[in-house]
Amino acid sequence: MTHAQTLPTQSPKGLVLSRNVGEEIIIGDNIIVKVIEIRKGIVRLLVDAPREMNVDRREIAEKIAKDGQRDKLNQALHAQSERHSAALDSAIVPTESPGESQELL
């Protein structure tokens, strides 16, 4: 389904799973959804999926479908990711002194 198509307004029938914090579900060969926190009725999920796969909250997917803004969103997210990577790179502290090398066992 592309985002340009209308999203269903009622819940589809399908598999209903119960999971506890730390437990995962696997979708296909390369998507993992892990429950990382449940607090005050809010469930936080970690979705591990290939970069080329769009993973959106419903309200974001509906806005993208309505506005046709997928390319702009991807560009903004890519720029944000690049800034984050650059910040991490500048924060890395070497673990060995100059001239020393770590011996592999």
Order of alpha helices (4+ residues) and beta strands (2+ residues): beta-beta-beta-alpha-alpha
